[in-house]
Amino acid sequence: MAIYLDNAATTPPDPRVVTAVRRVLEGEMGNASSIHAWGVRAATEIERARQILVDRTGGGDGRLVFTSGATEANNHVIQGMARAAAPGRRRILVSAVEHPSVWETAWSLDRAGFTVESLPVDGEGMLDPDDLARRLGDDVLLVSVMQANHEVGTVQPIRDLGALCHRAGVPFHVDAAQGFTKEPLHVDDDHVDLLTLNAHKLHGPTGVGALWIRSGVPLGPLLLGGGQESGLRPGTVNTAGVAGFGAAASAASADDILRMTTLRDRLLGRILGGIEGSRLHGSRRRLCSNVNVGIEGIPGKRLFQELGRRGIVCSTGSACSSGSLAPSRILLALGLRPDRAHEALRLSLGRFTTEADVDQAADALGEIVAEIRRTP
Amino acid sequence: MKKARKSSTPDETLDLYGVPCPMNAARALLTLQAMDAGQILEILVDDGEPRANVPESLREDGHEILDIACADGRCRVLVRVGA
């Protein structure tokens, strides 16, 4: 029986999500833009999910539009804000540990007359609000910071950063792809103007995400050719995926967080307490689902392969870069040397992870390390 | 506190001005689903397509349209929640 510890890449769908998706696929659902009964049924599924997501993010004054995922939502924010930029606002501030869909999109604008600044993080992956405060000004177009990091799980001080942005009159974008439902987030209390969400990190379907936009933020559509989603995201809405997204957000509970936190700490304790030369990557202030460690002298790739042979599925970094030979940009931003960054192993937990899973993973890792050290 | 209901005094009001079809009907149906049978919902919709479509969708779903009054391009629809 395989043990799945790559939930930061994607999560297996919850049965309640499967039920919701089936309800749409097997029901008499039309195009959610059609005004006949079949269209109204589809639209009702979409509006139900929209309300669930709006409620779970604080119900602020704004619009939530569905997208194909977090990558599209992040592209929409960065490219859309650049298109709407006032002439005097040419600086874009993004954290050094952003997901590529923010990072690469922002830097693509560097060639289009904008200036991108990377906000540095400390050795735990944490941003410094004082550093942000020094950089803010009326020439800043946007600040984009992830709620929680996809590789090391560090949770950023979103409320402090958001308060600084609002005081300076600068729109604040938060990519909550990893943290949504695992960490608290309230668009008003946390001063968020633009919020990226996705479904498949919380046991929902792949291919569906959302972007929440505060009223008054001048964001237009990125795609053209239809009036769906208040004209902000043309294209027939993925009704089944959206219904699954709503079900996934409804299913997420405080019990999940408590369980995952306990299991995460058990796994971390077994590794750091039981394997010589092991170290934690990231902060103690981390996602309940994230374990990222390095074992001195052993490439993460080798551990990943040996664990895979024993049916334990994990990652050496983010799913997007696991095929890459270059050291992780995220770990380098934390100050790790390239050889140390190559040692990273990410074990990420989900709702269905059990105590037996983490114990077997810890046992297997200990055995693999011992074998490698016996026969280097 | 809910108002004491007699005749057609609304228990809740839903503002759907500017919401296009069929999202307006969808939101109205979701609101009605959360109410008790016999309660009354006041829905504010634009005249024209919404005024034509929304009451029809609610009727199809088993709710009773009590009144529709329009003025200056805006309509007030009173609906009794079906069983």
Interface residues (C-beta under 8 A of the other chain):
Chain A: A32 S33 S34 I35 A37 G39 V40 A43 T44 I46 E47 R48 Q51 G227
Chain B: P20 C21 P22 M23 A25 A26 R27 L29 L30 E49 N53 S57 E60
